[in-house]
């Protein structure tokens, strides 16, 4: 049997894979699309395919689903679990239900755990099992987290996840596994970098499948969970109701510097998407630095208030619709616009602020020893950090600024983007004498001849 033509469209920032399956008759099936369907649509167009079907495995918490977008703009029929009913037209599926697409058949397999209604989809090609789309159930080296519904449901869903994985382990070892969530996704409980796997490999190597029994599995799964953005708690309901169709966005509305000042006075928040060095050199006082990069959508959703208008500041080489689609992917549809003319327009009329973006050598030479603030995730911090550094994850920093010692502070992450976001939060809270490390904690440790702690 020839392997089906299956294309994986990976969002490195959100850590998810959307799958495009060539059905062999000019049509295509898309599995678990994000709201930004530009890339999957382009892949289909390049192959001369019409997206006729859009299936999703569960109500997503980490991104706005694109099934409604494809239904409205491409005429795709939507396939989704009947449990957790969606308030828009769909073909609803339960355990064992099957849908045929010419030589292919998609059969639903109930795999609750990551969410109560979760389905995996067995793909048959001419009656031969070709693989399984596992969504947020079985992943590479791990399984989907179970704490996104409620605290009361976390353990029962973890037990359901254990049983679901046992069901999947009944498939042949050579069965390809196509998960939706993967490296970079906060829905994942692991850090593996591979995107696809096989049943046999997971049976042999997945740590959660090596433990002895359900109780041990639950303890191991829950013990591996890190923090997640609080917007996860609201996107499931948006997906259930059916998000508005974006279609072809017209970019960002241009706003004069005077209009931006007025909006700020009315409670608007300013997000500066330029690179950290540009933000450090000059920015609107009180603005938040979130560099436009693959992880932009996650940090936008995590750090800004969904109930307040958003004004963006960008560089001339940054595409406005990339900002619009990233915001749409995490549920931000009401964007006030952008500063027309960029930061130069602001500087002609108003005073800007600056931050220090310093090399490891420069930070190490400071005469007054600053507080070292490492804002990476706890698992990153544990893997290696500067001796004596404080660890406050970026997503929690706004609520914990008061915990930091007074005086100079140097903020660090892995490269500088998250650290600049943290520095902008500190500056907005009134902290002064802030330096952002242009580099990593290990570079600073070498420059200062200090100690890098690991495994603690």
ABEGO torsion letter per residue (X at the ends): XBBBBBBBBBBAAAGBBBBBBBAGAGBBBBBGBBABAAAAAAAAAAAGBBBABBBBABBBAABBBAAAAAAAAAGBBBBBBABGBBABBBBBBBBGBBBBBEABBBBBBBBBGABAABBBBBBBBGGBBAEBBAEABBBBGBBBBAAAABAAAAAAAAAAAAAAAAAAAABBAABBBBBABBBGBAABABABABABBBAAAAAAABAAAABBEAAAAAAAAAAABBBBBAAAAAAAAAAAAEBBBAEBBAEBBBBBAAAAAAAAAAGBBBBBABBAAAAAABBBBGBBBBBBBAAAAAAAAAABBAABBBBBBBBAABBAAAAAAAAAAAGBABBAEBBBGEAAAAAAABBBBBBBBBBAAAAAABABBBBBBBABBAAAAAAEBBBGBBBBBAAAAAAAAAABBBEBBBBBBAAGAAAAAAAAAAAAAGBBGBBBBBEBAAAAAAAAGBBBBBGX
